């Protein structure tokens, strides 16, 4: 299943190739203060692949907090955070915000809260390696990919 999404203004967009076809999509509503304030509800498909397109890189800021092991890609124009990345052992991993999806039936989403308080950095990175999308490509301004697997 091909899932597309974007920030409100379209500066950051993504295409997630979900394999195999999902009967439901897990959607984790992180309870940290950043995700709560930004409406972050994240999903990933470890067997899938993700292509992130950034029309104007100058209008994207990244925000890191806590362990500083994840980058929240924030559109500076509209304020939406459609994707989070984490570089682990030289490989880029990602999750996407289900609130940025386009054309996906809400009934397909299985929302649940997620709390990662008390998780140390090693456990956090191991969880991401297991659960996040491992095939990630970021293309900026229509150029060649700036970051690949």
C-alpha positions as CSV (number, residue, x, y, z in Angstrom):
1,X,0.0,0.0,0.0
2,X,1.3,3.4,-0.9
3,X,0.6,6.0,1.8
4,X,1.3,9.7,1.1
5,X,1.4,12.5,3.5
6,X,2.6,16.1,3.8
7,X,2.8,19.1,6.0
8,X,0.0,21.6,5.7
9,X,1.7,23.8,3.0
10,X,3.3,20.8,1.2
11,X,6.9,21.8,1.7
12,X,7.7,18.4,3.4
13,X,5.9,15.4,1.8
14,X,6.4,11.7,2.0
15,X,5.5,8.4,0.3
16,X,5.5,5.3,2.5
17,X,5.5,2.0,0.7
18,X,3.8,-0.2,3.4
19,X,4.5,-3.9,3.0
20,X,2.6,-6.1,3.3
21,X,-0.8,-4.5,2.8
22,X,-2.0,-3.5,6.3
23,X,-5.3,-4.5,7.8
24,X,-4.7,-1.8,10.4
25,X,-2.0,0.8,11.0
26,X,-0.7,1.2,14.5
27,X,-0.6,4.9,15.5
28,X,1.3,5.7,18.7
29,X,0.4,8.9,20.4
30,X,3.6,9.8,22.2
31,X,2.9,11.4,25.6
32,X,6.0,13.5,25.7
33,X,5.4,17.3,25.9
34,X,6.7,17.9,22.4
35,X,4.5,15.3,20.7
36,X,1.5,16.3,22.8
37,X,1.9,20.0,21.9
38,X,2.4,19.2,18.1
39,X,-0.1,16.4,17.7
40,X,2.5,13.8,17.0
41,X,0.9,10.4,16.4
42,X,3.6,8.2,14.9
43,X,3.7,5.0,12.8
44,X,6.2,3.0,10.9
45,X,6.5,-0.1,8.8
46,X,9.9,-1.8,9.4
47,X,9.5,-3.8,6.2
48,X,8.5,-0.8,4.1
49,X,10.4,2.1,2.5
50,X,10.0,5.8,2.9
51,X,10.8,8.7,0.5
52,X,10.7,12.1,2.0
53,X,10.7,15.1,-0.3
54,X,11.6,18.6,0.9
55,X,10.7,21.3,-1.6
56,X,12.6,24.1,0.2
57,X,15.2,22.9,2.7
58,X,15.6,26.5,3.9
59,X,12.1,26.3,5.3
60,X,12.7,23.2,7.4
61,X,14.1,23.2,10.8
62,X,15.1,20.2,12.9
63,X,14.5,19.9,16.6
64,X,16.2,17.5,19.0
65,X,15.5,17.2,22.7
66,X,16.1,14.7,25.5
67,X,18.7,12.2,24.3
68,X,19.2,14.2,21.1
69,X,19.0,11.0,19.1
70,X,16.0,11.9,17.0
71,X,15.4,14.8,14.7
72,X,11.9,16.2,14.3
73,X,11.6,17.8,10.9
74,X,9.5,20.9,11.4
75,X,8.1,22.9,8.4
76,X,9.0,26.5,9.3
77,X,6.1,27.8,7.1
78,X,3.2,25.9,8.5
79,X,4.6,24.3,11.7
80,X,3.7,20.7,11.0
81,X,6.0,17.9,11.9
82,X,5.4,15.1,9.4
83,X,8.5,13.0,10.0
84,X,11.1,12.1,12.6
85,X,14.5,10.6,11.8
86,X,17.2,8.9,13.8
87,X,20.7,8.0,12.6
88,X,21.8,4.7,14.2
89,X,25.0,2.9,13.4
90,X,25.3,4.9,10.2
91,X,21.8,4.1,9.0
92,X,18.8,6.5,8.8
93,X,15.5,5.3,10.4
94,X,12.2,7.2,10.4
95,X,8.6,7.3,11.6
96,X,5.8,9.4,10.1
97,X,3.0,11.3,11.6
98,X,-0.4,9.8,10.8
99,X,-2.0,13.2,11.1
100,X,-0.1,14.1,7.9
101,X,-1.6,11.2,5.9
102,X,-3.7,12.0,2.8
103,X,-6.5,9.7,1.7
104,X,-6.1,7.1,4.4
105,X,-9.4,6.0,6.0
106,X,-9.4,6.9,9.7
107,X,-10.9,3.5,10.5
108,X,-7.6,1.9,9.4
109,X,-5.7,3.6,12.2
110,X,-5.4,1.9,15.6
111,X,-4.4,4.8,18.0
112,X,-2.9,4.1,21.3
113,X,-0.8,6.1,23.8
114,X,2.9,5.5,24.1
115,X,5.2,6.5,26.9
116,X,9.0,6.2,26.7
117,X,9.8,7.8,30.0
118,X,12.6,5.9,31.8
119,X,13.9,4.3,28.7
120,X,17.7,4.7,28.5
121,X,19.4,5.7,25.3
122,X,20.6,2.2,24.4
123,X,17.1,0.7,24.8
124,X,15.6,3.6,22.8
125,X,18.0,3.1,19.9
126,X,17.4,-0.7,19.9
127,X,13.6,-0.1,19.8
128,X,14.0,2.2,16.9
129,X,16.2,-0.2,15.0
130,X,13.5,-2.9,15.5
131,X,10.4,-0.8,14.8
132,X,11.2,2.2,12.7
133,X,11.4,2.3,8.9
134,X,14.9,1.3,7.9
135,X,14.8,2.2,4.2
136,X,14.7,6.0,4.1
137,X,15.5,8.4,1.3
138,X,15.4,12.2,1.7
139,X,15.3,14.3,-1.5
140,X,15.8,18.0,-1.2
141,X,14.6,20.5,-3.8
142,X,14.3,18.0,-6.6
143,X,18.0,17.1,-6.4
144,X,19.6,13.7,-5.9
145,X,18.9,12.1,-2.5
146,X,20.8,13.9,0.3
147,X,20.4,11.0,2.7
148,X,19.9,7.4,1.8
149,X,19.8,4.1,3.7
